[in-house]
Structure formats: structure tokens, C-alpha cells
């Protein structure tokens, strides 16, 4: 564990630019402002994630009754908190802004229950998990549901194959070949988890998706928490287990 400050203040951070970007993003009509916030807060750290304006303003946006800004604010806030947890091996940013995190989590759960769009719903579930802070691989789990595929490795110690696990409109299968280039590829059917046998996070997310009216997402989750077959050694393995391994 590090004993130094967990979230170093960017020496060249520009509070005026940060304020301007947040104000532009809050209008709901400036996609470039959101892109810049992701770049400068999350990707390169040129703006200071620990500045009081960041989480407080994102919480204000999340609580406002604006569907064109609230989900974006929640997605970014969750990602920033999880990144800080991992990068600095401490939850100090969460502790410092515990009130804002609680506001964000309440808003995420409220928006989750009323969002009809499949992908928006998935990103809100990701935000909930990030804001709760219990797992760090929520982004990889949810991305596979949204994109309807995971690119993972066989768990064999010798690493016998990289593969795609497909779950969605194109079918439910694993393959070692680039299935987008040809229809003539060898595939192996996935083995979904029995919803009645799901436990822990898998059961929770499945039940949430059903309760929120997202049966398609619930079905995809049974495959994410089910098993795939390696196209090379034909070993069956846990899909989510390899998602976690790749995120470690």
C-alpha cells in the first residue's frame, strides 16, 4: 500500500478549463466536452480528478432530470473512482468525497430503473458497480455484453489459444478464428448458466436486469456467467473467470 497522497494534484491543472468543460457538458448538447473530459480527466490526467468541482458537478448532473447528461455523468464518475482505486491502491478519493459518491450511487440506481435503451442500461449497471467499488472488472464484463463479444484466452497453463466468445444477435458460440471475415469458421456452442444456480454478482445482475425489464441483457448475462469451450483443446471454462483473469 502506498503511503503517499493517493491522488496527486496535477501541477498544470487548469481550474478554469475544467469549469468550462463541465459547464459545456452540463448543457447536454456538447459531445466534444464529454470527450475532452474523458481524455483530460481519465486518459491523460491533465485535469485534476481530485478537484472539488469534478465529483460534485457530476453528482449535480446525475441528480438533474436530464436524460442526455445524467448517464454520461454517472459513467464518467464511476470510471474515475475505479481508476483512482487501482492506480493509487487506496480508496482515499472515495472517502474524501463520500457524500458525492452516495449521491451518485443513488442517482445511478434511479436512472437504471427507468432507462429503456439496452446499451445505456448496461453502462448504468457498470456505473453502479464502479460507484459501489467492490469489483474493478465491471468495465470488461459490461463491455462484452454491450459489444456482444469477449476476446479472452484459454485458461490452459500453456495458453493454447486466444478466442472470441460471441453472445448476441450473431449467436452464442466460441471460436478461435476471426468470424467477421468468413462464415465458414469452426464454432463451439456456449453453455449458459442456469439462472436458478447463479450466485453472487451473477445472480444479482441477472435479477436486476429482469426487474428492470431488460430480459435480453439478463439472457446475455447467463452466457457471460456460463461456460465456453476452447476451440483448440476443447476444455470448458468459466467465461467470467477469464474476463476477471484478463482484467487482473
Legacy VTK file of the C-alpha trace (Angstrom):
# vtk DataFile Version 3.0
C-alpha trace
ASCII
DATASET POLYDATA
POINTS 248 float
0.000 0.000 0.000
1.270 3.407 -0.799
1.552 5.952 1.976
1.853 8.918 -0.333
-1.022 11.117 -1.433
-3.375 8.800 -3.368
-4.492 11.274 -5.974
-1.700 13.713 -6.835
-2.922 17.143 -7.793
-1.921 17.873 -11.368
0.548 20.701 -11.188
-0.520 22.064 -14.548
-4.233 21.553 -13.964
-6.357 24.415 -15.210
-9.420 25.011 -12.991
-10.864 27.466 -15.489
-10.699 24.906 -18.293
-12.176 22.243 -16.005
-15.045 24.527 -15.063
-15.677 25.430 -18.691
-15.733 21.803 -19.817
-18.090 20.782 -17.020
-20.417 23.664 -17.819
-20.427 22.756 -21.510
-21.060 19.089 -20.736
-23.967 20.010 -18.471
-25.825 21.544 -21.400
-26.284 18.084 -22.896
-25.539 19.399 -26.367
-21.750 19.286 -26.446
-20.368 15.815 -27.109
-16.884 17.250 -27.569
-16.911 18.493 -23.981
-17.570 14.950 -22.743
-14.839 13.601 -24.998
-12.409 16.192 -23.629
-13.373 15.396 -20.038
-12.706 11.697 -20.600
-9.382 12.489 -22.248
-8.138 15.006 -19.718
-9.518 13.521 -16.509
-9.361 9.795 -17.247
-6.879 9.085 -20.030
-4.018 11.537 -19.584
-4.660 13.215 -16.238
-4.024 16.741 -17.466
-7.013 17.867 -15.388
-7.240 17.099 -11.679
-9.758 14.379 -10.802
-9.496 15.332 -7.120
-10.578 18.925 -7.729
-13.783 19.610 -5.727
-15.609 20.629 -8.890
-15.356 17.210 -10.526
-17.410 14.757 -8.481
-19.676 17.457 -7.067
-20.611 18.742 -10.512
-21.041 15.222 -11.893
-23.341 14.436 -8.947
-25.365 17.574 -9.675
-25.733 16.454 -13.304
-26.708 12.936 -12.244
-29.438 14.217 -9.959
-30.891 16.573 -12.537
-33.819 15.335 -14.590
-31.879 15.354 -17.869
-31.542 12.017 -19.623
-28.997 13.441 -22.074
-26.451 14.254 -19.353
-27.108 12.159 -16.239
-25.991 8.758 -17.639
-22.832 10.322 -19.084
-22.020 11.936 -15.735
-22.540 8.641 -13.901
-20.436 6.649 -16.369
-17.521 9.080 -16.082
-17.735 9.396 -12.292
-17.696 5.643 -11.787
-14.750 5.191 -14.119
-12.759 7.939 -12.393
-13.290 6.441 -8.942
-12.348 2.932 -10.031
-9.254 4.216 -11.838
-8.178 6.086 -8.699
-8.695 2.957 -6.571
-6.459 0.902 -8.864
-3.836 3.471 -9.720
-3.096 4.596 -6.175
-4.027 1.391 -4.294
-6.253 3.272 -1.879
-9.867 4.408 -1.670
-8.993 7.866 -0.375
-10.769 9.680 -3.220
-13.971 7.806 -2.347
-13.542 8.661 1.320
-12.825 12.318 0.635
-15.956 12.638 -1.485
-18.130 10.064 0.275
-21.167 12.345 0.178
-20.868 12.868 -3.569
-20.325 9.132 -4.158
-23.505 8.354 -2.210
-25.427 10.904 -4.286
-24.051 9.421 -7.495
-24.924 5.875 -6.468
-28.486 6.843 -5.580
-28.861 8.579 -8.935
-27.378 5.615 -10.828
-29.865 3.238 -9.281
-32.738 5.613 -10.033
-31.744 6.042 -13.685
-31.083 2.309 -14.030
-34.701 1.539 -13.249
-36.160 3.913 -15.847
-33.735 3.555 -18.772
-35.166 1.695 -21.753
-32.170 1.667 -24.118
-30.230 -1.592 -23.806
-26.722 -0.181 -24.001
-27.472 2.858 -21.839
-28.852 0.455 -19.257
-25.680 -1.643 -19.352
-23.473 1.398 -18.817
-25.621 2.445 -15.865
-25.180 -1.008 -14.320
-21.436 -0.593 -14.868
-21.622 2.792 -13.129
-23.446 1.246 -10.168
-20.721 -1.378 -9.770
-17.954 1.194 -10.092
-19.600 3.534 -7.613
-20.022 0.692 -5.135
-16.331 -0.048 -5.592
-16.494 -3.784 -4.900
-15.067 -5.010 -8.214
-12.594 -3.473 -10.643
-13.502 -5.530 -13.718
-17.047 -4.222 -14.246
-15.982 -2.330 -17.380
-14.702 -5.501 -19.059
-17.754 -7.513 -18.004
-20.257 -4.946 -19.251
-18.315 -4.153 -22.422
-18.718 -7.760 -23.512
-22.481 -7.582 -23.022
-22.693 -4.307 -24.945
-20.415 -5.382 -27.816
-21.799 -8.945 -27.720
-18.334 -10.483 -27.612
-15.347 -11.129 -25.369
-11.803 -11.659 -26.572
-10.173 -13.909 -23.990
-7.519 -16.586 -23.506
-7.876 -20.294 -22.836
-7.118 -20.888 -19.133
-4.763 -23.755 -20.012
-1.372 -23.060 -18.360
0.289 -23.267 -21.766
-2.072 -20.605 -23.151
-3.083 -22.736 -26.093
-5.488 -20.279 -27.738
-6.896 -16.808 -27.911
-10.551 -16.790 -28.823
-13.744 -14.878 -29.244
-16.807 -15.620 -27.167
-19.882 -14.378 -29.015
-23.185 -13.719 -27.282
-25.962 -11.887 -29.044
-27.596 -11.494 -32.430
-24.793 -13.377 -34.211
-25.282 -16.415 -31.994
-23.808 -17.865 -28.820
-20.509 -19.603 -29.511
-16.726 -19.581 -29.116
-14.248 -19.605 -31.978
-10.518 -19.213 -32.497
-10.925 -17.607 -35.912
-11.993 -14.156 -36.968
-15.649 -14.910 -37.528
-16.214 -11.488 -39.124
-14.091 -12.409 -42.156
-15.838 -15.617 -43.107
-18.996 -17.591 -42.484
-17.009 -20.822 -42.651
-15.416 -20.915 -39.199
-15.460 -23.670 -36.613
-17.597 -22.748 -33.647
-18.445 -24.315 -30.305
-21.755 -23.581 -28.574
-21.697 -21.719 -25.273
-23.189 -23.241 -22.148
-25.292 -20.662 -20.289
-25.569 -20.735 -16.539
-28.873 -21.916 -15.123
-30.360 -18.721 -13.630
-31.523 -20.753 -10.635
-27.926 -21.773 -9.962
-26.407 -18.329 -10.286
-24.834 -16.923 -7.144
-23.243 -13.684 -6.011
-22.740 -10.987 -8.604
-24.128 -13.070 -11.454
-27.410 -13.662 -9.637
-27.651 -10.055 -8.562
-27.124 -8.654 -12.071
-29.489 -11.202 -13.627
-32.234 -10.347 -11.135
-31.692 -6.613 -11.627
-31.943 -6.894 -15.404
-35.186 -8.855 -15.169
-36.667 -6.494 -12.585
-35.726 -3.509 -14.766
-37.364 -5.022 -17.848
-34.183 -5.944 -19.733
-34.728 -9.616 -20.499
-32.191 -9.556 -23.349
-29.487 -8.317 -21.002
-30.455 -10.935 -18.425
-30.111 -13.665 -21.048
-26.700 -12.378 -22.159
-25.566 -12.440 -18.544
-26.349 -16.162 -18.269
-23.821 -16.718 -21.054
-21.267 -14.327 -19.534
-21.536 -16.257 -16.266
-21.706 -19.594 -18.101
-19.033 -21.662 -19.820
-17.271 -21.635 -23.186
-15.211 -24.294 -24.953
-11.645 -23.702 -26.097
-11.510 -24.336 -29.864
-8.009 -25.828 -29.545
-8.028 -28.128 -26.509
-11.822 -28.303 -26.127
-11.586 -27.553 -22.413
-14.718 -25.964 -20.938
-14.126 -22.986 -18.714
-15.872 -20.071 -17.000
-16.259 -17.066 -19.296
-16.393 -14.542 -16.457
-13.412 -16.266 -14.850
-11.318 -15.417 -17.893
-12.733 -11.900 -18.050
-11.524 -11.414 -14.480
-8.142 -13.005 -15.268
-7.633 -10.678 -18.223
-8.525 -7.654 -16.070
-6.080 -8.588 -13.310
LINES 1 249
248 0 1 2 3 4 5 6 7 8 9 10 11 12 13 14 15 16 17 18 19 20 21 22 23 24 25 26 27 28 29 30 31 32 33 34 35 36 37 38 39 40 41 42 43 44 45 46 47 48 49 50 51 52 53 54 55 56 57 58 59 60 61 62 63 64 65 66 67 68 69 70 71 72 73 74 75 76 77 78 79 80 81 82 83 84 85 86 87 88 89 90 91 92 93 94 95 96 97 98 99 100 101 102 103 104 105 106 107 108 109 110 111 112 113 114 115 116 117 118 119 120 121 122 123 124 125 126 127 128 129 130 131 132 133 134 135 136 137 138 139 140 141 142 143 144 145 146 147 148 149 150 151 152 153 154 155 156 157 158 159 160 161 162 163 164 165 166 167 168 169 170 171 172 173 174 175 176 177 178 179 180 181 182 183 184 185 186 187 188 189 190 191 192 193 194 195 196 197 198 199 200 201 202 203 204 205 206 207 208 209 210 211 212 213 214 215 216 217 218 219 220 221 222 223 224 225 226 227 228 229 230 231 232 233 234 235 236 237 238 239 240 241 242 243 244 245 246 247
